Amino acid sequence: MTALYVEIAEGLRRSILSGEYAVGARLPSESDLADRWSASRGTVRQAVALLTSEGLIGSRQGARRIVLRRERRHSFAELHSFAQWARAMGYQATSRFLRRERRGATPEEARRLALPERADVLDVLRLRLLDGEPVMVERTAYADWVAPTVEALPVDCASIMDSMAEDAGIVAHYGEHLIDAVPAGSDDARLLRVRRGSPLLRQRHLTSNPDGRPIEWTEDRYRAGSVTFNVSNSVGTAPLVRDPGALLM
């Protein structure tokens, strides 16, 4: 049975994302919400705290809770970097390199990047932020032929994809995406400011140049509630394929 505060949070979330409560609008008072849901004010506070942790609502001193943002929806219809998508949505994207080091490729990285086993890759760890809020941890293995370009980028480079295109003429043309959910480990929990074991949306993707030469194999882990991915299909065109998870293999 779902806890009442979760039901209240889900109801408010739907109202916010549908536009019933616009960005900047005040939510009903705690007492009004308690009456509406036949709940205690403590239960309402739990629901509000959950939405606050997702960044949907905030507060001003002496005022009711206000809606801070709309849904962050990322479509796969076009190939965009995180920074390109954020700019298009009106958000400020910032990033920090936390690690850049050469190492031997894992068997999966070698297969994805079409490299010999244990060939050198550039291992990169980055923290991605939207409007100063940490939303995603990015782990990428870059093929050796693009590694020098990535190594030369400043630590706060906002978009590796943009910089590679501008500095070296390396243009991403094709992307394949795999999406599932994973629990946050200790490092992810610390970086994303969530509890260890919290659910994270994981997106793994392979990016290649116009000739089909692999550029990067990336694993992005998003904090729950920070981004919604959108896939459009039809009877004739179905870009979404379902595969069994690891537990069913």
MDAnalysis code that builds the backbone (N, CA, C; Angstrom):
import MDAnalysis as mda
import numpy as np

u = mda.Universe.empty(747, n_residues=249, atom_resindex=np.repeat(np.arange(249), 3), trajectory=True)
u.add_TopologyAttr("name", ["N", "CA", "C"] * 249)
u.add_TopologyAttr("resid", np.arange(1, 250))
u.add_TopologyAttr("resname", ["MET", "THR", "ALA", "LEU", "TYR", "VAL", "GLU", "ILE", "ALA", "GLU", "GLY", "LEU", "ARG", "ARG", "SER", "ILE", "LEU", "SER", "GLY", "GLU", "TYR", "ALA", "VAL", "GLY", "ALA", "ARG", "LEU", "PRO", "SER", "GLU", "SER", "ASP", "LEU", "ALA", "ASP", "ARG", "TRP", "SER", "ALA", "SER", "ARG", "GLY", "THR", "VAL", "ARG", "GLN", "ALA", "VAL", "ALA", "LEU", "LEU", "THR", "SER", "GLU", "GLY", "LEU", "ILE", "GLY", "SER", "ARG", "GLN", "GLY", "ALA", "ARG", "ARG", "ILE", "VAL", "LEU", "ARG", "ARG", "GLU", "ARG", "ARG", "HIS", "SER", "PHE", "ALA", "GLU", "LEU", "HIS", "SER", "PHE", "ALA", "GLN", "TRP", "ALA", "ARG", "ALA", "MET", "GLY", "TYR", "GLN", "ALA", "THR", "SER", "ARG", "PHE", "LEU", "ARG", "ARG", "GLU", "ARG", "ARG", "GLY", "ALA", "THR", "PRO", "GLU", "GLU", "ALA", "ARG", "ARG", "LEU", "ALA", "LEU", "PRO", "GLU", "ARG", "ALA", "ASP", "VAL", "LEU", "ASP", "VAL", "LEU", "ARG", "LEU", "ARG", "LEU", "LEU", "ASP", "GLY", "GLU", "PRO", "VAL", "MET", "VAL", "GLU", "ARG", "THR", "ALA", "TYR", "ALA", "ASP", "TRP", "VAL", "ALA", "PRO", "THR", "VAL", "GLU", "ALA", "LEU", "PRO", "VAL", "ASP", "CYS", "ALA", "SER", "ILE", "MET", "ASP", "SER", "MET", "ALA", "GLU", "ASP", "ALA", "GLY", "ILE", "VAL", "ALA", "HIS", "TYR", "GLY", "GLU", "HIS", "LEU", "ILE", "ASP", "ALA", "VAL", "PRO", "ALA", "GLY", "SER", "ASP", "ASP", "ALA", "ARG", "LEU", "LEU", "ARG", "VAL", "ARG", "ARG", "GLY", "SER", "PRO", "LEU", "LEU", "ARG", "GLN", "ARG", "HIS", "LEU", "THR", "SER", "ASN", "PRO", "ASP", "GLY", "ARG", "PRO", "ILE", "GLU", "TRP", "THR", "GLU", "ASP", "ARG", "TYR", "ARG", "ALA", "GLY", "SER", "VAL", "THR", "PHE", "ASN", "VAL", "SER", "ASN", "SER", "VAL", "GLY", "THR", "ALA", "PRO", "LEU", "VAL", "ARG", "ASP", "PRO", "GLY", "ALA", "LEU", "LEU", "MET"])
u.atoms.positions = np.array([
    [0.840, -1.194, 0.000],
    [0.000, 0.000, 0.000],
    [0.883, 1.255, 0.000],
    [0.581, 2.178, -0.891],
    [1.381, 3.398, -1.023],
    [1.120, 4.335, 0.148],
    [2.189, 4.882, 0.719],
    [2.057, 5.835, 1.819],
    [1.296, 7.072, 1.342],
    [0.506, 7.663, 2.245],
    [-0.338, 8.789, 1.873],
    [0.491, 9.977, 1.397],
    [1.639, 10.220, 2.038],
    [2.432, 11.379, 1.623],
    [2.938, 11.215, 0.190],
    [3.200, 9.958, -0.237],
    [3.623, 9.701, -1.613],
    [2.471, 9.995, -2.575],
    [1.244, 9.617, -2.197],
    [0.075, 9.911, -3.032],
    [-0.138, 11.417, -3.166],
    [0.035, 12.131, -2.059],
    [-0.122, 13.589, -2.100],
    [0.939, 14.207, -2.998],
    [2.175, 13.759, -2.851],
    [3.266, 14.275, -3.685],
    [3.006, 14.002, -5.155],
    [2.517, 12.804, -5.469],
    [2.243, 12.458, -6.863],
    [1.123, 13.333, -7.423],
    [0.077, 13.588, -6.618],
    [-1.011, 14.450, -7.069],
    [-0.534, 15.870, -7.346],
    [0.287, 16.403, -6.445],
    [0.828, 17.753, -6.644],
    [1.784, 17.797, -7.828],
    [2.566, 16.730, -7.979],
    [3.506, 16.670, -9.110],
    [2.737, 16.707, -10.434],
    [1.660, 15.942, -10.530],
    [0.853, 15.953, -11.756],
    [0.293, 17.341, -12.018],
    [-0.163, 18.006, -10.971],
    [-0.726, 19.347, -11.131],
    [0.327, 20.344, -11.608],
    [1.546, 20.199, -11.106],
    [2.630, 21.099, -11.517],
    [3.026, 20.835, -12.959],
    [3.217, 19.564, -13.305],
    [3.688, 19.226, -14.641],
    [2.635, 19.453, -15.708],
    [1.365, 19.421, -15.328],
    [0.284, 19.687, -16.285],
    [0.073, 21.175, -16.509],
    [0.692, 22.000, -15.655],
    [0.538, 23.443, -15.798],
    [-0.551, 24.043, -14.933],
    [-1.238, 23.214, -14.142],
    [-2.268, 23.746, -13.241],
    [-1.651, 24.761, -12.279],
    [-0.450, 24.444, -11.795],
    [0.329, 25.398, -11.001],
    [1.533, 25.813, -11.856],
    [1.525, 27.033, -12.352],
    [2.590, 27.507, -13.233],
    [3.848, 27.825, -12.431],
    [4.978, 27.957, -13.143],
    [6.219, 28.355, -12.491],
    [6.025, 29.714, -11.821],
    [6.377, 29.805, -10.547],
    [6.193, 31.027, -9.779],
    [4.895, 31.072, -8.994],
    [3.978, 30.133, -9.281],
    [2.693, 30.116, -8.569],
    [2.862, 29.536, -7.175],
    [2.011, 29.978, -6.248],
    [2.027, 29.452, -4.888],
    [1.131, 28.218, -4.801],
    [1.590, 27.240, -4.052],
    [0.755, 26.070, -3.773],
    [-0.247, 26.418, -2.677],
    [-1.320, 25.631, -2.565],
    [-2.241, 25.837, -1.436],
    [-1.505, 25.688, -0.109],
    [-2.054, 26.249, 0.934],
    [-1.430, 26.181, 2.255],
    [-1.441, 24.752, 2.776],
    [-0.626, 24.490, 3.799],
    [-0.579, 23.156, 4.400],
    [-1.947, 22.738, 4.917],
    [-2.664, 23.674, 5.535],
    [-3.984, 23.330, 6.079],
    [-4.965, 23.004, 4.961],
    [-4.895, 23.744, 3.831],
    [-5.781, 23.461, 2.697],
    [-5.466, 22.099, 2.090],
    [-4.175, 21.796, 1.964],
    [-3.794, 20.493, 1.417],
    [-4.189, 19.365, 2.364],
    [-4.036, 19.606, 3.664],
    [-4.428, 18.589, 4.649],
    [-5.923, 18.299, 4.558],
    [-6.739, 19.354, 4.402],
    [-8.185, 19.161, 4.260],
    [-8.517, 18.426, 2.963],
    [-7.863, 18.798, 1.902],
    [-8.132, 18.202, 0.590],
    [-7.840, 16.706, 0.588],
    [-6.765, 16.303, 1.282],
    [-6.353, 14.911, 1.269],
    [-6.735, 14.160, 2.550],
    [-7.454, 14.839, 3.445],
    [-7.831, 14.216, 4.726],
    [-6.594, 13.657, 5.421],
    [-5.586, 14.487, 5.507],
    [-4.302, 14.074, 6.066],
    [-3.872, 15.047, 7.149],
    [-2.920, 14.621, 7.953],
    [-2.351, 15.519, 8.954],
    [-1.393, 16.491, 8.272],
    [-1.102, 17.590, 8.950],
    [-0.169, 18.555, 8.371],
    [1.245, 17.971, 8.309],
    [1.551, 17.054, 9.215],
    [2.847, 16.383, 9.170],
    [3.007, 15.561, 7.901],
    [1.932, 14.876, 7.508],
    [1.962, 14.078, 6.280],
    [2.124, 14.986, 5.069],
    [1.426, 16.127, 5.076],
    [1.558, 17.088, 3.980],
    [2.990, 17.598, 3.894],
    [3.597, 17.856, 5.053],
    [4.983, 18.345, 5.043],
    [5.926, 17.312, 4.423],
    [5.672, 16.019, 4.678],
    [6.493, 14.976, 4.061],
    [6.367, 15.021, 2.540],
    [5.146, 15.201, 2.050],
    [4.916, 15.272, 0.607],
    [5.620, 16.488, 0.005],
    [5.507, 17.606, 0.690],
    [6.146, 18.837, 0.215],
    [7.665, 18.689, 0.224],
    [8.195, 18.042, 1.253],
    [9.639, 17.831, 1.335],
    [10.133, 16.978, 0.166],
    [9.323, 15.987, -0.241],
    [9.706, 15.129, -1.362],
    [9.800, 15.945, -2.650],
    [8.816, 16.810, -2.899],
    [8.844, 17.643, -4.105],
    [9.962, 18.675, -4.044],
    [10.265, 19.142, -2.843],
    [11.376, 20.085, -2.686],
    [12.695, 19.415, -3.034],
    [12.852, 18.148, -2.615],
    [14.090, 17.417, -2.914],
    [14.255, 17.189, -4.407],
    [13.137, 17.170, -5.162],
    [13.182, 17.003, -6.613],
    [13.422, 18.324, -7.331],
    [13.384, 19.419, -6.590],
    [13.603, 20.723, -7.191],
    [12.388, 21.316, -7.861],
    [11.208, 20.697, -7.673],
    [9.995, 21.225, -8.300],
    [9.455, 22.442, -7.568],
    [9.594, 22.461, -6.247],
    [9.059, 23.572, -5.469],
    [10.108, 24.076, -4.487],
    [9.904, 25.302, -4.006],
    [10.784, 25.896, -3.024],
    [9.976, 26.810, -2.138],
    [10.640, 27.625, -1.354],
    [9.922, 28.510, -0.457],
    [10.617, 29.840, -0.345],
    [9.865, 30.848, -0.032],
    [10.389, 32.148, 0.311],
    [9.991, 32.429, 1.755],
    [10.854, 33.107, 2.455],
    [10.599, 33.345, 3.875],
    [9.254, 34.040, 4.052],
    [8.405, 33.461, 4.917],
    [7.114, 34.058, 5.213],
    [6.060, 33.834, 4.154],
    [6.347, 32.975, 3.154],
    [5.379, 32.752, 2.079],
    [5.143, 31.263, 1.896],
    [4.043, 30.943, 1.189],
    [3.753, 29.549, 0.888],
    [4.745, 29.026, -0.145],
    [4.770, 27.701, -0.275],
    [5.650, 27.069, -1.243],
    [5.301, 27.543, -2.660],
    [6.340, 27.715, -3.494],
    [6.121, 28.152, -4.864],
    [6.723, 27.143, -5.830],
    [6.182, 27.101, -7.052],
    [6.670, 26.216, -8.097],
    [7.924, 26.831, -8.699],
    [9.015, 26.054, -8.713],
    [10.295, 26.572, -9.196],
    [10.541, 26.291, -10.665],
    [10.049, 25.188, -11.163],
    [10.369, 24.839, -12.541],
    [9.331, 23.904, -13.128],
    [9.360, 23.828, -14.444],
    [8.512, 22.891, -15.165],
    [9.279, 21.585, -15.353],
    [8.641, 20.646, -16.009],
    [9.278, 19.358, -16.265],
    [10.465, 19.520, -17.209],
    [11.558, 18.866, -16.881],
    [12.728, 18.850, -17.762],
    [12.621, 17.624, -18.664],
    [12.152, 17.834, -19.886],
    [11.905, 16.719, -20.796],
    [12.956, 16.697, -21.889],
    [13.609, 15.548, -22.061],
    [14.677, 15.380, -23.041],
    [14.214, 14.379, -24.083],
    [14.093, 14.829, -25.331],
    [13.640, 13.960, -26.417],
    [14.816, 13.291, -27.106],
    [14.601, 12.072, -27.600],
    [15.606, 11.369, -28.368],
    [15.390, 11.537, -29.865],
    [14.471, 12.428, -30.247],
    [14.195, 12.617, -31.668],
    [15.410, 13.182, -32.398],
    [16.227, 13.974, -31.704],
    [17.440, 14.532, -32.282],
    [18.602, 14.269, -31.327],
    [19.813, 14.252, -31.890],
    [21.001, 13.985, -31.081],
    [21.529, 15.302, -30.536],
    [21.349, 15.524, -29.236],
    [21.828, 16.743, -28.589],
    [22.668, 16.361, -27.373],
    [23.660, 17.184, -27.076],
    [24.402, 16.995, -25.840],
    [23.560, 17.502, -24.683],
    [23.980, 17.156, -23.473],
    [23.293, 17.624, -22.267],
    [23.250, 19.151, -22.248],
    [24.384, 19.802, -22.569],
    [24.440, 21.267, -22.541],
    [23.567, 21.885, -23.626],
    [23.559, 21.297, -24.820],
    [22.712, 21.809, -25.899],
    [21.245, 21.717, -25.521],
    [20.855, 20.569, -24.958],
    [19.460, 20.398, -24.527],
    [19.099, 21.401, -23.438],
    [19.988, 21.591, -22.456],
    [19.716, 22.510, -21.355],
    [19.522, 23.939, -21.858],
    [20.391, 24.374, -22.772],
    [20.257, 25.725, -23.322],
    [18.920, 25.895, -24.036],
    [18.529, 24.877, -24.806],
    [17.267, 24.951, -25.534],
    [16.075, 25.033, -24.592],
    [16.218, 24.449, -23.391],
    [15.136, 24.459, -22.406],
    [15.180, 25.681, -21.502],
    [16.205, 26.512, -21.646],
    [16.299, 27.722, -20.834],
    [17.007, 27.527, -19.506],
    [17.760, 26.429, -19.356],
    [18.503, 26.180, -18.127],
    [19.982, 26.488, -18.329],
    [20.671, 26.763, -17.235],
    [22.112, 26.965, -17.285],
    [22.790, 25.658, -16.908],
    [23.527, 25.098, -17.859],
    [24.227, 23.836, -17.622],
    [25.682, 24.122, -17.297],
    [26.159, 23.543, -16.213],
    [27.572, 23.636, -15.859],
    [28.089, 22.226, -15.567],
    [29.399, 22.073, -15.633],
    [30.003, 20.754, -15.463],
    [31.363, 20.881, -14.799],
    [31.795, 19.793, -14.187],
    [33.137, 19.742, -13.606],
    [33.764, 18.388, -13.913],
    [34.966, 18.419, -14.463],
    [35.730, 17.181, -14.590],
    [36.200, 16.766, -13.202],
    [35.903, 15.551, -12.815],
    [36.376, 15.011, -11.544],
    [37.515, 14.013, -11.754],
    [37.605, 13.466, -12.964],
    [38.679, 12.520, -13.277],
    [38.885, 12.479, -14.785],
    [40.170, 12.466, -15.197],
    [40.552, 12.231, -16.589],
    [41.836, 11.425, -16.568],
    [41.747, 10.155, -16.927],
    [42.955, 9.329, -16.884],
    [42.886, 8.231, -17.929],
    [44.056, 7.882, -18.463],
    [44.150, 6.794, -19.443],
    [44.184, 5.454, -18.707],
    [43.537, 4.479, -19.308],
    [43.557, 3.117, -18.772],
    [43.191, 2.161, -19.899],
    [43.309, 0.864, -19.607],
    [42.906, -0.136, -20.582],
    [41.397, -0.267, -20.646],
    [40.860, -0.506, -21.817],
    [39.416, -0.642, -22.005],
    [38.903, -1.932, -21.377],
    [37.723, -1.879, -20.797],
    [37.053, -3.095, -20.344],
    [36.571, -3.855, -21.585],
    [36.216, -5.142, -21.437],
    [35.723, -5.887, -22.598],
    [34.508, -5.213, -23.261],
    [33.578, -4.695, -22.464],
    [32.405, -4.036, -23.065],
    [32.803, -2.754, -23.790],
    [33.694, -1.952, -23.186],
    [34.142, -0.722, -23.837],
    [34.848, -1.026, -25.152],
    [35.690, -2.048, -25.147],
    [36.391, -2.421, -26.374],
    [35.405, -2.836, -27.456],
    [34.381, -3.588, -27.065],
    [33.373, -4.036, -28.046],
    [32.579, -2.846, -28.578],
    [32.140, -1.961, -27.678],
    [31.328, -0.821, -28.099],
    [32.122, 0.153, -28.961],
    [33.382, 0.369, -28.615],
    [34.202, 1.359, -29.310],
    [34.996, 0.754, -30.465],
    [34.769, -0.536, -30.737],
    [35.450, -1.232, -31.840],
    [36.971, -1.139, -31.694],
    [37.453, -1.429, -30.485],
    [38.883, -1.366, -30.184],
    [39.408, -2.757, -29.830],
    [40.716, -2.978, -29.972],
    [41.296, -4.242, -29.486],
    [41.156, -4.322, -27.966],
    [41.131, -5.534, -27.437],
    [41.042, -5.699, -25.987],
    [42.202, -4.998, -25.296],
    [41.873, -4.321, -24.195],
    [42.829, -3.584, -23.360],
    [43.470, -2.406, -24.078],
    [42.915, -1.991, -25.218],
    [43.403, -0.777, -25.871],
    [43.174, 0.415, -24.943],
    [43.981, 1.434, -25.093],
    [43.843, 2.611, -24.241],
    [42.557, 3.367, -24.542],
    [41.870, 3.786, -23.459],
    [40.751, 4.722, -23.548],
    [41.004, 5.822, -22.523],
    [40.318, 6.939, -22.724],
    [40.369, 8.009, -21.729],
    [39.146, 7.865, -20.839],
    [39.378, 7.610, -19.569],
    [38.314, 7.435, -18.579],
    [37.990, 8.801, -17.968],
    [36.745, 9.241, -18.123],
    [36.340, 10.574, -17.660],
    [35.148, 10.460, -16.716],
    [35.237, 11.172, -15.609],
    [34.131, 11.289, -14.663],
    [33.781, 12.761, -14.551],
    [32.497, 13.090, -14.758],
    [32.056, 14.486, -14.671],
    [30.779, 14.584, -13.853],
    [30.621, 15.709, -13.180],
    [29.379, 16.047, -12.496],
    [28.686, 17.113, -13.315],
    [27.402, 16.893, -13.649],
    [26.634, 17.827, -14.464],
    [25.575, 18.493, -13.584],
    [25.411, 19.797, -13.771],
    [24.486, 20.583, -12.955],
    [23.548, 21.398, -13.838],
    [22.320, 21.594, -13.375],
    [21.354, 22.482, -14.008],
    [20.995, 23.578, -13.029],
    [21.244, 24.822, -13.422],
    [20.993, 25.972, -12.549],
    [21.635, 25.771, -11.181],
    [22.843, 25.202, -11.178],
    [23.590, 24.991, -9.950],
    [23.199, 23.764, -9.158],
    [22.235, 23.005, -9.637],
    [21.735, 21.816, -8.933],
    [22.357, 20.563, -9.541],
    [23.045, 19.714, -8.747],
    [23.628, 18.489, -9.304],
    [22.536, 17.506, -9.716],
    [22.534, 17.131, -10.990],
    [21.472, 16.261, -11.489],
    [21.995, 14.983, -12.132],
    [23.286, 14.955, -12.507],
    [23.747, 13.785, -13.242],
    [25.242, 13.555, -13.047],
    [25.601, 12.289, -12.872],
    [27.002, 11.860, -12.856],
    [27.260, 11.149, -14.175],
    [28.305, 11.566, -14.857],
    [28.608, 11.062, -16.202],
    [29.954, 10.343, -16.198],
    [29.929, 9.079, -16.629],
    [31.157, 8.286, -16.751],
    [31.326, 7.898, -18.218],
    [32.448, 8.289, -18.803],
    [32.637, 8.100, -20.237],
    [33.989, 7.490, -20.540],
    [33.990, 6.562, -21.477],
    [35.227, 6.033, -22.052],
    [35.343, 6.584, -23.465],
    [36.375, 7.393, -23.711],
    [36.602, 7.971, -25.030],
    [37.628, 7.137, -25.793],
    [37.345, 6.928, -27.067],
    [38.292, 6.220, -27.918],
    [39.609, 6.985, -27.981],
    [40.703, 6.258, -28.168],
    [42.022, 6.883, -28.103],
    [42.211, 7.990, -29.131],
    [41.510, 7.933, -30.258],
    [41.724, 8.939, -31.310],
    [41.111, 10.301, -30.968],
    [40.201, 10.342, -29.975],
    [39.645, 11.634, -29.554],
    [40.166, 12.047, -28.178],
    [40.894, 11.156, -27.506],
    [41.349, 11.417, -26.136],
    [42.155, 12.709, -25.998],
    [43.122, 13.010, -26.889],
    [43.893, 14.245, -26.711],
    [43.040, 15.506, -26.712],
    [41.999, 15.521, -27.523],
    [41.106, 16.689, -27.574],
    [40.391, 16.873, -26.247],
    [39.912, 15.775, -25.656],
    [39.187, 15.852, -24.381],
    [40.140, 16.210, -23.246],
    [41.355, 15.689, -23.288],
    [42.346, 15.985, -22.245],
    [42.715, 17.468, -22.214],
    [42.610, 18.130, -23.348],
    [43.019, 19.537, -23.432],
    [41.922, 20.507, -22.989],
    [40.723, 20.019, -22.703],
    [39.610, 20.901, -22.360],
    [39.739, 21.428, -20.932],
    [39.216, 22.628, -20.661],
    [39.266, 23.167, -19.294],
    [38.399, 22.350, -18.355],
    [38.692, 22.409, -17.061],
    [38.018, 21.577, -16.076],
    [36.527, 21.879, -15.990],
    [36.123, 23.101, -16.339],
    [34.716, 23.472, -16.252],
    [34.043, 23.521, -17.621],
    [34.586, 22.789, -18.590],
    [34.000, 22.755, -19.936],
    [32.524, 22.360, -19.856],
    [31.665, 23.187, -20.431],
    [30.221, 22.932, -20.332],
    [29.769, 21.834, -21.275],
    [30.377, 21.755, -22.474],
    [29.954, 20.759, -23.463],
    [31.153, 20.194, -24.191],
    [31.470, 18.933, -23.936],
    [32.553, 18.275, -24.647],
    [32.200, 18.119, -26.118],
    [30.937, 17.796, -26.406],
    [30.509, 17.600, -27.788],
    [30.710, 18.879, -28.608],
    [30.292, 20.022, -28.054],
    [30.469, 21.294, -28.759],
    [31.952, 21.599, -28.955],
    [32.739, 21.379, -27.906],
    [34.164, 21.703, -27.961],
    [34.901, 20.819, -28.954],
    [34.574, 19.536, -29.027],
    [35.215, 18.648, -29.988],
    [34.909, 19.083, -31.415],
    [33.670, 19.506, -31.649],
    [33.295, 19.953, -32.986],
    [34.031, 21.236, -33.365],
    [34.113, 22.179, -32.421],
    [34.740, 23.470, -32.701],
    [36.264, 23.376, -32.778],
    [36.873, 22.590, -31.876],
    [38.336, 22.561, -31.777],
    [38.987, 21.541, -32.700],
    [38.304, 20.444, -32.985],
    [38.937, 19.361, -33.735],
    [38.104, 18.859, -34.908],
    [36.940, 19.426, -35.130],
    [36.093, 18.980, -36.231],
    [35.512, 17.601, -36.029],
    [35.461, 17.129, -34.788],
    [34.880, 15.815, -34.478],
    [33.402, 16.021, -34.168],
    [32.545, 15.532, -35.052],
    [31.109, 15.797, -34.951],
    [30.368, 14.501, -34.661],
    [29.540, 14.523, -33.611],
    [28.693, 13.369, -33.287],
    [27.518, 13.321, -34.254],
    [27.307, 12.160, -34.854],
    [26.274, 12.041, -35.882],
    [25.209, 11.007, -35.527],
    [25.586, 10.000, -34.757],
    [24.688, 8.883, -34.479],
    [24.773, 8.511, -33.006],
    [23.630, 8.214, -32.399],
    [23.618, 7.801, -31.004],
    [22.673, 6.643, -30.765],
    [23.112, 5.686, -29.986],
    [22.277, 4.557, -29.556],
    [22.148, 4.626, -28.044],
    [20.916, 4.515, -27.511],
    [20.674, 4.741, -26.097],
    [20.063, 3.507, -25.436],
    [20.545, 3.194, -24.245],
    [19.989, 2.138, -23.403],
    [19.574, 2.786, -22.083],
    [18.349, 2.513, -21.617],
    [17.828, 3.181, -20.427],
    [17.339, 2.149, -19.426],
    [17.768, 2.296, -18.165],
    [17.260, 1.461, -17.088],
    [17.417, 2.219, -15.775],
    [17.223, 1.551, -14.665],
    [17.335, 2.177, -13.347],
    [18.321, 1.393, -12.497],
    [19.074, 2.113, -11.666],
    [20.058, 1.494, -10.783],
    [20.029, 2.208, -9.433],
    [20.447, 1.531, -8.360],
    [20.543, 2.208, -7.059],
    [21.813, 3.045, -6.972],
    [21.743, 4.128, -6.235],
    [22.913, 4.993, -6.061],
    [23.935, 4.338, -5.154],
    [25.180, 4.262, -5.629],
    [26.268, 3.814, -4.778],
    [26.757, 4.965, -3.917],
    [27.800, 4.724, -3.154],
    [28.302, 5.748, -2.228],
    [28.762, 7.000, -2.961],
    [29.513, 6.830, -4.058],
    [30.031, 7.986, -4.787],
    [28.901, 8.784, -5.439],
    [27.977, 8.085, -6.096],
    [26.858, 8.776, -6.743],
    [25.998, 9.502, -5.710],
    [25.757, 8.849, -4.581],
    [24.925, 9.467, -3.537],
    [25.563, 10.751, -3.027],
    [26.866, 10.721, -2.834],
    [27.566, 11.920, -2.346],
    [27.521, 13.047, -3.370],
    [27.767, 12.725, -4.623],
    [27.816, 13.752, -5.658],
    [26.438, 14.330, -5.970],
    [25.407, 13.488, -5.931],
    [24.058, 13.941, -6.278],
    [23.235, 14.356, -5.057],
    [23.838, 14.228, -3.867],
    [23.193, 14.642, -2.619],
    [21.881, 13.881, -2.385],
    [21.972, 12.563, -2.569],
    [20.840, 11.686, -2.281],
    [21.319, 10.591, -1.333],
    [20.389, 9.809, -0.829],
    [20.760, 8.704, 0.048],
    [21.309, 7.539, -0.765],
    [22.238, 6.821, -0.166],
    [22.767, 5.616, -0.801],
    [21.615, 4.631, -1.028],
    [21.552, 4.072, -2.222],
    [20.474, 3.158, -2.573],
    [19.295, 3.835, -3.223],
    [19.282, 5.168, -3.282],
    [18.187, 5.879, -3.948],
    [18.163, 5.511, -5.438],
    [16.983, 5.439, -6.047],
    [16.920, 5.078, -7.468],
    [17.469, 6.181, -8.359],
    [18.262, 5.782, -9.338],
    [18.797, 6.698, -10.338],
    [18.400, 6.203, -11.725],
    [18.083, 7.138, -12.607],
    [17.813, 6.790, -13.994],
    [19.149, 6.701, -14.718],
    [19.417, 5.538, -15.315],
    [20.691, 5.352, -16.012],
    [20.459, 5.342, -17.517],
    [21.236, 6.155, -18.210],
    [21.225, 6.168, -19.661],
    [22.631, 5.846, -20.163],
    [22.758, 4.769, -20.897],
    [24.030, 4.438, -21.524],
    [23.913, 4.700, -23.018],
    [24.920, 5.324, -23.586],
    [24.808, 5.614, -25.016],
    [26.155, 5.572, -25.719],
    [26.094, 5.138, -26.960],
    [27.249, 5.080, -27.838],
    [27.094, 6.181, -28.877],
    [28.131, 7.004, -29.028],
    [28.096, 8.098, -29.992],
    [29.181, 7.871, -31.034],
    [28.815, 8.087, -32.309],
    [29.745, 7.867, -33.407],
    [29.781, 9.075, -34.331],
    [30.839, 9.151, -35.151],
    [30.948, 10.249, -36.116],
    [30.177, 9.896, -37.383],
    [30.108, 10.796, -38.376],
    [29.327, 10.504, -39.587],
    [29.756, 9.252, -40.337],
    [31.018, 8.832, -40.171],
    [31.507, 7.615, -40.828],
    [31.222, 6.358, -40.014],
    [30.568, 6.520, -38.855],
    [30.262, 5.380, -38.013],
    [31.373, 4.998, -37.068],
    [32.418, 5.806, -36.986],
    [33.533, 5.516, -36.081],
    [33.153, 5.899, -34.656],
    [33.191, 4.972, -33.713],
    [32.776, 5.283, -32.334],
    [33.649, 6.355, -31.696],
    [32.991, 7.284, -31.007],
    [33.663, 8.366, -30.301],
    [33.719, 8.083, -28.805],
    [32.563, 7.704, -28.243],
    [32.467, 7.565, -26.789],
    [31.427, 6.518, -26.421],
    [31.655, 5.887, -25.291],
    [30.673, 5.010, -24.654],
    [30.449, 5.591, -23.262],
    [29.225, 6.050, -23.000],
    [28.938, 6.849, -21.817],
    [27.846, 6.226, -20.970],
    [28.002, 6.366, -19.647],
    [26.958, 5.990, -18.708],
    [26.604, 7.216, -17.880],
    [25.366, 7.695, -18.048],
    [24.866, 8.845, -17.301],
    [23.904, 8.348, -16.229],
    [24.060, 8.868, -15.018],
    [23.155, 8.507, -13.927],
    [22.480, 9.769, -13.400],
    [21.164, 9.849, -13.602],
    [20.389, 11.026, -13.251],
    [19.683, 10.857, -11.914],
    [19.686, 11.905, -11.133],
    [18.926, 11.930, -9.888],
    [17.443, 11.831, -10.201],
    [16.715, 11.053, -9.423],
    [15.287, 10.860, -9.657],
    [14.557, 12.207, -9.657],
    [13.687, 12.392, -10.639],
    [12.896, 13.603, -10.721],
    [13.567, 14.755, -11.433],
    [14.835, 14.586, -11.865],
    [15.550, 15.714, -12.459],
    [15.301, 15.864, -13.954],
    [15.048, 14.753, -14.655],
    [14.864, 14.778, -16.104],
    [13.837, 13.729, -16.496],
    [13.024, 14.052, -17.496],
    [12.113, 13.086, -18.103],
    [12.537, 12.872, -19.542],
    [12.728, 11.621, -19.949],
    [13.074, 11.327, -21.331],
    [11.815, 11.048, -22.127],
    [11.777, 11.566, -23.348],
    [10.602, 11.457, -24.196],
    [10.954, 10.673, -25.457],
    [10.187, 9.600, -25.736],
    [10.364, 8.813, -26.947],
    [9.030, 8.778, -27.681],
    [9.006, 9.252, -28.931],
    [7.788, 9.238, -29.740],
    [7.906, 8.134, -30.778],
    [6.837, 7.352, -30.938],
    [6.859, 6.310, -31.949],
    [5.457, 6.123, -32.518],
    [5.354, 5.215, -33.459],
    [4.074, 4.918, -34.103],
    [4.093, 3.461, -34.524],
    [3.000, 3.013, -35.132],
    [2.955, 1.624, -35.591],
    [4.031, 1.377, -36.637],
    [4.267, 2.382, -37.497],
    [5.248, 2.214, -38.568],
    [6.671, 2.476, -38.137],
    [6.846, 3.316, -37.115],
    [8.187, 3.674, -36.663],
    [8.273, 3.453, -35.168],
    [9.124, 2.542, -34.742],
    [9.221, 2.209, -33.320],
    [10.676, 2.241, -32.876],
    [11.191, 3.443, -32.509],
    [12.593, 3.528, -32.102],
    [12.891, 2.907, -30.745],
    [11.843, 2.613, -29.979],
    [12.054, 2.062, -28.640],
    [11.958, 0.550, -28.687],
    [13.016, -0.124, -28.233],
    [13.052, -1.582, -28.181],
    [13.185, -2.001, -26.734],
    [12.403, -2.984, -26.302],
    [12.455, -3.474, -24.933],
    [13.287, -4.747, -24.870],
    [14.260, -4.757, -23.968],
    [15.074, -5.952, -23.734],
    [14.940, -6.349, -22.276],
    [15.038, -7.663, -21.976],
    [14.971, -8.077, -20.560],
    [16.149, -7.542, -19.780],
    [15.923, -7.224, -18.511],
    [16.993, -6.728, -17.665],
    [17.953, -7.833, -17.276],
    [19.012, -7.433, -16.573],
    [20.064, -8.383, -16.225],
    [19.536, -9.530, -15.369],
    [18.522, -9.260, -14.524],
    [18.002, -10.305, -13.646],
    [17.262, -11.380, -14.410],
    [16.848, -11.055, -15.681],
    [16.086, -12.013, -16.454],
    [16.936, -12.704, -17.508],
    [18.188, -12.288, -17.627],
    [19.034, -12.848, -18.675],
    [19.563, -14.212, -18.270],
])
